[in-house]
């Protein structure tokens, strides 16, 4: 039985990847800061197939312990905003480099690094620059690594559709950052996991970059309108100039709670997030599902007297 080390496997996308690996008969070792919070993943496999292991990105020895003896490493570690020592540089760049170095030193056969569509060394957003720097660090340490750049990933536990559906319950308006014309290509978490599995099964994917997007492109305004339709709420969609949104985001970042939008996210909302010339899911034989086939099952809980759906799709 092959062994996979999944770094950040207890996160939103991680649980889909862990499930796909378990279904393929792979033994999964999950590197997480708090193993107890990853215990919910154990029923996804047979007895003893899933093992959460304590790991810290700043501790090379703990990383080595997770990847030692693994045939596969999938790095999903990432953050959406910075807090204290959890900076983009620390997680997306230095952490990714340490994982790739440990994988190379341990003789790991396959390495998949999940980055983000929009990773760009010249981006005005620190998030996007750090993602690009992380890709470069991984490729330098593990030349055969496969880089995966997904667009916005949606699913029951996502941080995009859920965030704005939650906001629509509280606010009479929803902000159209930069006018709402930015384009996105949302991709379902299960399709990203399926693409990763196809990558692991194909030798020719070594050292390549893939961009994962869904079957349809939507503007930001269209996405918010769809969320309002599914949650049966009437809200004003108000264009907010990016400079004003940046000022508001600055003050939101001062809150001790996770901000609704950070300045970096405002900057990212000003740039199209769609696939380009790089190969994607279709080249891997994966037919992505549309948002309309999945999102209604969990957006309904935001209606008045809304319903709760099962915790995991796919």
Buried (B, 14 or more C-beta within 10 A) or exposed (E): EBBBBBBBBBBBBBBBBBBBBBEEEBBBBBBBBEBEEBEBBBEBBEEEBBBBBBBBBEEBEBBBBBBBEBBBBBBBBBBBBBEEEEBBBBBBBBBBBBBBBBBBBBEBEBBBBBBBBBBBEEBEBBBBBBBBBBBBBBBEBBEBBBBBBBBBBBBBBBEBBBBBBBBBEEEEEBBBBBBBBBBBBBBBBBBBBBBBBBBBEBEEBBEBBBBBBBBEBBBBBBBBBBBBEBBEBEBEBEEBEEEEBBEBBEEBBEEEEEBBBBBBBBBBBBBBBBBEEBBBBEBBEBEBBEBEEBBBBBBBBBBEEBEEBEEBBB
